[in-house]
């Protein structure tokens, strides 16, 4: 977003700390503190975003790519991942019926593991979007969640799970989830 604040033009961005922090000039001691705080929030199950801004000269064009500007780090924002009260009971019901539940999320691996444990999803492994898109063979044994997943990665998850011999069922609440139904078994 481009904002004008007290006569200054500020290009403001937000994103995951691992993607945004490399775009900022952050001293190593501060970077360590920020990353430690991010992990602490994530292990509590919070979705963590970083925010930064670049001051643009009055005549400067807006950069074509986010990475074309130099940013000042502002801080972290942590949002609680709230789950519906009925989710743990639904997970237990699935498990009793022989259904393995795996969660997909855009959150960090730490937050994904915390939320998965909170709602009763079994497993002790999280696969990230970067791992999924690396092209290497992945072991889906004991996977409880896919983290740092974007909508365009979900078809690959379905393909990989089916390739591993799994029967895949999709649930979701967005319009983009309906397109995945054609790839899934159920």
Secondary structure, 3 states (H helix, E strand, C coil): CEEEECCEEEEEEEECHHHHHHHECCCHHHHHHHHHHHHHHHHCCEEEEEEEEEEECCCCCCCCCHHHCCEEEEEEEEEECCCCCCHHHHHHHHHHCCCCCCEECCCCHHHHHHHHHHHCCCCCEEEEHHHHHCCCCCCCCCEEEEECCCHHHHHHHHHHHHHCCCCCCCCCCCHHHHHHCCCCCC
